[in-house]
Amino acid sequence: SAEKKADESSRFHDLRQGQLKSLLHMGHLHSVVVHADAALTTHHSRGACASESRDPALAACTAHGVGAAWRLGQWDDLDRYLDVLDAPSRNSPASVEVNGVEAVSNVCVGKLLHELRHGSKERLSAAACEARQRLMESLPAAAMESYARAY
């Protein structure tokens, strides 16, 4: 049934995110890049265009790829992942929304490094302001999560 398929897809998404997060924390950055590339390839092979999707699973995998790419200094991969996250769709002019403190911080640092390498001072300043705002929005949720765990 459709409900069972959606539940399995959600479980697979959660497992993949856990795997990528673990690989990132263990320093297996090349593996994270490989898995992020596989997610993008799978997405393309299903006939979906990455820039036309608002798929949160794709956004999460790509955000992990951003974090690994900037840590490795793989600037071409970083640019490619940021293009996927920033590409507007026909249905929504906004970029793909990345959730989670770690994913948001990875993307923010990736965008800052991208602008530092390619952009002007104005674009770097705008990226820094956006990063500050995005991280400040995520901070209360992270604080509550830590409090709940401690309690």
C-alpha positions in Angstrom: 0.0 0.0 0.0 1.0 3.6 -0.4 1.1 4.2 3.3 3.5 1.2 3.8 5.7 2.4 1.0 5.9 6.0 2.5 6.8 4.5 5.9 9.6 2.4 4.4 10.8 5.4 2.4 10.9 7.5 5.6 12.7 4.8 7.5 15.3 4.5 4.7 15.7 8.3 4.7 16.3 8.2 8.5 18.9 5.4 8.2 20.7 7.1 5.4 20.9 10.3 7.4 22.2 8.5 10.4 24.8 6.7 8.2 26.0 10.0 6.7 26.1 11.8 10.0 28.1 8.9 11.5 30.5 8.9 8.6 31.0 12.6 8.8 31.7 12.5 12.6 34.2 9.6 12.1 36.0 11.6 9.5 35.2 9.4 6.6 34.7 12.4 4.4 35.3 10.7 1.1 32.6 8.2 1.9 30.1 11.0 2.6 30.9 12.6 -0.8 30.4 9.2 -2.5 27.0 8.7 -0.7 25.9 12.2 -1.5 26.8 11.7 -5.1 24.9 8.4 -5.1 21.8 10.2 -3.8 22.0 12.8 -6.5 22.5 10.1 -9.2 19.6 8.1 -7.9 17.4 11.2 -7.9 18.4 12.0 -11.5 17.9 8.3 -12.6 14.3 8.4 -11.4 13.7 11.1 -14.0 13.5 14.0 -11.5 15.6 17.1 -12.0 17.4 18.1 -8.8 16.5 21.8 -9.4 12.8 20.9 -9.6 12.6 19.0 -6.4 11.9 20.0 -2.9 12.8 16.5 -1.6 14.0 16.8 2.0 15.9 13.6 1.8 17.9 14.9 -1.2 18.5 18.2 0.7 19.7 16.4 3.8 22.1 14.2 1.8 23.4 17.2 -0.2 23.9 19.2 3.1 26.1 16.4 4.4 28.0 16.4 1.1 28.5 20.1 1.5 30.0 19.6 4.9 32.4 16.8 3.6 33.4 18.8 0.5 34.5 21.9 2.3 36.4 19.9 4.9 38.2 18.1 2.1 38.8 21.2 0.1 36.9 19.7 -2.9 35.7 23.1 -4.2 34.1 21.7 -7.4 32.0 19.3 -5.4 31.1 22.0 -2.9 29.9 24.3 -5.8 27.9 21.4 -7.3 26.1 20.6 -4.0 25.4 24.3 -3.3 23.9 24.6 -6.8 21.5 21.7 -6.0 20.5 23.4 -2.8 20.2 26.9 -4.2 18.4 26.0 -7.5 14.9 27.3 -7.6 12.1 25.2 -9.0 9.2 26.1 -11.1 6.9 25.6 -8.2 8.9 27.5 -5.6 11.4 30.3 -6.2 13.1 29.6 -2.9 16.0 27.3 -2.5 15.7 23.8 -0.9 15.2 24.1 2.8 17.8 22.4 4.9 16.8 21.4 8.5 18.8 20.5 11.5 21.5 22.5 13.3 24.4 20.5 11.9 23.1 20.5 8.3 22.3 24.2 8.5 25.8 25.0 9.9 27.5 22.8 7.2 25.6 24.6 4.4 26.3 28.1 6.0 30.0 27.4 6.2 30.0 26.0 2.7 28.3 29.1 1.3 30.7 31.4 3.2 33.7 29.5 1.8 32.2 29.6 -1.7 31.7 33.3 -1.5 35.2 33.8 -0.1 36.6 32.0 -3.1 34.3 33.4 -5.8 32.3 36.3 -4.6 32.6 39.9 -3.9 32.9 41.5 -0.5 29.2 42.4 -0.7 28.1 38.8 -1.4 30.4 37.5 1.3 28.9 40.0 3.8 25.4 39.0 2.7 26.2 35.3 3.1 27.6 36.0 6.6 24.4 37.8 7.6 22.3 34.9 6.2 24.5 32.4 8.1 24.1 34.3 11.3 20.4 34.5 10.9 20.0 30.8 10.0 22.2 29.7 12.9 20.4 31.9 15.4 17.1 30.4 14.2 18.4 26.9 14.9 20.0 27.7 18.3 16.8 27.5 20.4 15.9 24.1 19.0 19.4 22.8 19.7 19.3 24.2 23.2 16.0 22.5 23.9 17.2 19.2 22.5 20.3 19.3 24.7 18.2 20.2 27.7 15.8 17.4 27.0 18.6 14.9 26.8 20.2 16.2 30.0 16.9 16.0 31.8 
